Amino acid sequence: MNAEDIVRRIKNKDNTDEEWLKIHADILTFLEGDPSEEDKKIFVPFGYLEMVSMICDGIKRKEK
């Protein structure tokens, strides 16, 4: 899995709750794998990690 694949999944407007949770887990796994600074910039400065984290937080709160 690479950063572009994950971003493509993030931009999919038809993601289910389960898909959002999987994307979040995949981003964290990707970042733990010590990617290049260029790849890290895709998620952190552009706000993708924050956006996905907020979506997943909402999903988890809804499930309670």
N, C-alpha and C positions, 0 to 999 in steps of 0.2 A: 504494500500500500504506500502511496506517495501523497504529498500534500495536495497536488492538483486533483487527485481522485476524491479526497475528502472534501475539498472545496466544491467540487461538482455535486457531491451528495448534499452539502449544505444548501446549495442554491436550488435544489429540487423543491418545488412548491407543494408536492404531494406526500411529504414525509409523514409517517405515522408517529405516534408517541414512542413506540418501540424503536423506530429508526432513529429518532432524535437521540434517544438514550444510547444507542449503539454508536452513533457519530461522536457523541461526547466521549465515550470510552475509547474510541479509536483515536481521537485527537490526543488524549492524555497518554495513551500507549505510544503514539507517534513521537510526542515530545520527550518521553522518557528514553527513547531510543537514540538520543543525542544527534538530532538532525543538524544540518548546516544552519548557520545564522540566517541565510536567505530563506530557508524553509520555515524556520521559527517565525520570521517576520510575517509570513503569510497568515498565521493564526493570531499572533499577539498584537502587533500594532494596528492591523486592519480590523480588529475587534471580533473576529470570527469566534474565538474561544469564549469571549464574554457573552456574545449573542447566544451561542449554543448552550452555555451554562445557564443563562437566564431562562431559556425555553425549557430546559430539563428541570430546573427548579420549579417552574410552573406546573410541569407534568407531575412531579413528585408531590406537590402540594394538592393538586387536584385528586390524586389517588388516595389521600388520607381521609 
